[in-house]
């Protein structure tokens, strides 16, 4: 029942242009902001619903936004963990979406770097991105990831 509610709510938010408006706000964030976690949480709920909802989040620029946030110096560990948790929904959605995240060398390097983060929760979430990718990628892609 909860999945149906999430899917329906996601659809309404997308139809109303909420995700695009949220992306406009998120793009303005260039240093730590208390808005980061709520925005990330909303996108996590939307991109965990249906494939087309995840694609919509990608098309609105949230992969780029989240990676730009991950490059902010002195970002709180809890925020990094939440962003990586949301990113794992992108990497498990489909090979197409996963490739959008991992085929970019800078993004790939960022995730690898975060696999060695001092905080165990951050490391765990970064590793999950790669684990999720193995569920949707072909054998050649998995070989490249390794």
N, C-alpha and C positions, 0 to 999 in steps of 0.2 A: 504494500500500500504506500509506504514512504517513497519508493522509487517512482510510483505513478505521480505522487504529489510533486516530487522534485522535477520530474520531466515536464509536467504541466506548468509549473512555476517557471522553469527555465524557458519554456516556449513563450510564455507571456512576457518575461523580461526581455527576451530577444526581439519579439514583435514590437514591443514598446520602444525599442532603441536604447534600452538601459545599458546594455553591454558596451555599445559604442560611446555613450556618454561617460560611462565609467572609465573607458580607455582614455578619453580626452583628459579626464582628471588625473589618471595614473601617469600619463606622459609628462605631466607638469612636476612630478615628484623626482627630484634630483639629489636629495639627501634624506636621511632618516625622517620618517613622518609617522605619526600614530595612525594614519589612514592606511598604511601598507597592509597590516594584518586583516582589517575588515575587507578591503578590496580583494586581497588574495583569497580569503575565505569564501566570498561570494563567487569568484571565478572558479574556485575548487568545486563548489556545489553545482555550478552550471556545467563545467566541462567533465563532470563525472556522470552526467545524465545520458545523453544520446550522442552518437557520433557527429551528427550535424551540429549539435550544440558546441562540441569541442572544436570542430572546424570553424564555427563562427567566432569563438574566442581567439583562435589563431588568426583569422582574417581581420579581427579588430586590433591585432597587434600585441596580444598579451604575452606571447613568447618573447618578443623583443623587449617589451616593458620589463618583464621579470628578470631577464638577463641583464638589462641595464641596472636594475635595482641591485642585483647580486654584485655588481661592480662598485657599489657605493662603499667607501671606506668606513670602517668601524660600524658596519651594520650589525644590529643586535642578533645574537645567535638564534633566538626564537623566531625572528623574522625570516632569517635565512632558511631555517627548518620548514617554516610554513610555505615559503616560496617553492622549495624543493618538493614538498609534498604535493603541491598543486602541479608542478612540472611533471611529476610522475603520472598524473592523469593524461598528460599530453603524450608521454612516451609509451603508454600502454594502449592508447586508443586504436591506432592503426599504423601500418608501415609508413603510410604517407605522412601522417602527423609526426610520428617518431622521427622520420628522416628530416623533417623541418627543424626539429630540435637538435638532432645529433649530427647531421651532415655538415653543419657549419663548424669550421675548425675552432673558432673562438668559443662558441658555446660548448663544444665537446671538451675543450681544454678547461673551461670553467668548471664543468661537472667533474672532470678528473681531479682537478685541484681540490674541489670540495670533498672528494672521497678521502682526502688526507687531512681534513679539518680537525682542529683540536677537540671540538665538541662531538661526542659520540652520536648524538641525535642528528646532527648535521651530516656526519659521515654516512650514517645509516640511510638517510633520505637520498643522498647523492647516489649511493650504491643502488638503491631501489630503482632509480631512473634507468640505470643500465640493465638491471634484472628485468624490469618491465619491457625494455626494448627487445630482449631476447624472446619474449612471448609473441611479438608481432612481426619481427624481422625474418628475412630469409637467411639461409645458411651463410651466404657470402657476406651479408651485412654483419652477422654475428662474428664472423672471422675478422672483419675490419675492426669491430668494437674491441675484440680481444687484443 
